[in-house]
Amino acid sequence: MAEQAVEEFTTESLVALLQELFAFPAEELVPTKTLDELGLDSLALMELGAVIEERTGVELATLVDGISRSVSLDHVARTIAGVLAR
């Protein structure tokens, strides 16, 4: 996933990143699945946030701290897109 315009960050972007970083099979990464259901812990969220920051140039540290593992991938992607759009 190359650096992208902020309005282009979608659930598909998040799914591709999760596949790249954690080798999840595509069929596991449905938009309604939660981070908790995927087994992502706080360290994994920190890694995810660091990669998103690196690729977008936008600091997301406070966002990652505030994301609950009980929300869906779709919700996470929309939240990230909202932060990137600021």
matplotlib code that plots the C-alpha trace (Angstrom):
import matplotlib.pyplot as plt

x = [0.0, 1.7, 1.2, -2.4, -4.6, -6.5, -9.9, -8.8, -8.3, -11.1, -12.0, -10.2, -7.1, -7.2, -7.8, -4.9, -2.7, -3.8, -3.0, 0.4, 1.4, -0.2, -0.8, -4.6, -6.4, -8.7, -11.8, -11.2, -11.1, -14.8, -15.9, -18.0, -15.2, -13.8, -10.2, -10.8, -12.2, -9.0, -7.0, -5.2, -3.8, -2.5, 1.0, -0.5, -2.6, 0.5, 2.3, -0.7, -0.8, 2.9, 2.7, -0.3, 1.6, 4.6, 2.6, 0.3, 2.5, -0.3, 0.3, -2.3, -0.9, -3.8, -6.3, -4.8, -4.9, -8.6, -9.7, -11.6, -10.8, -14.6, -15.3, -15.6, -12.9, -15.3, -15.6, -11.9, -11.3, -13.9, -12.3, -8.9, -10.2, -11.8, -8.6, -6.6, -9.1, -8.5]
y = [0.0, 3.1, 6.6, 7.5, 10.6, 10.7, 10.3, 7.1, 5.2, 2.6, -0.7, -2.3, -0.3, -1.6, -5.1, -5.0, -3.6, -6.3, -9.0, -7.5, -7.1, -10.1, -12.5, -12.9, -14.9, -12.6, -14.6, -13.7, -10.0, -9.1, -5.5, -6.6, -8.5, -6.9, -6.4, -8.6, -11.4, -11.2, -11.5, -8.2, -7.0, -3.6, -4.3, -5.2, -2.0, 0.0, -1.6, -1.0, 2.7, 3.1, 1.7, 3.9, 7.0, 6.1, 5.7, 8.6, 11.1, 11.8, 11.0, 8.5, 7.7, 9.1, 7.4, 4.0, 4.4, 5.3, 2.5, -0.3, -3.8, -4.4, -2.3, -3.5, -3.2, -0.9, 1.4, 1.4, 2.4, 5.1, 6.5, 6.5, 8.2, 10.8, 11.5, 11.6, 14.1, 16.7]
z = [0.0, -1.2, 0.3, -0.6, -0.5, 2.7, 1.1, -0.4, 2.9, 2.9, 4.5, 1.5, 2.4, 6.0, 4.9, 2.5, 5.3, 7.7, 5.1, 4.5, 8.2, 9.8, 6.9, 7.5, 4.8, 2.8, 3.8, 7.5, 6.8, 6.3, 7.1, 10.1, 11.8, 14.9, 15.8, 18.9, 16.7, 14.7, 17.8, 17.4, 20.7, 21.7, 20.3, 16.9, 17.0, 17.7, 14.7, 12.5, 13.6, 13.0, 9.5, 8.7, 10.0, 7.9, 4.8, 5.1, 7.0, 9.5, 13.2, 14.5, 17.9, 19.8, 17.4, 17.9, 21.7, 21.4, 19.1, 20.8, 19.7, 19.8, 16.7, 13.2, 10.5, 8.6, 11.7, 12.1, 8.5, 8.6, 11.8, 10.3, 7.1, 9.3, 11.2, 7.9, 6.4, 9.2]

ax = plt.figure().add_subplot(projection="3d")
ax.plot(x, y, z, "-o")
ax.set_aspect("equal")
plt.show()
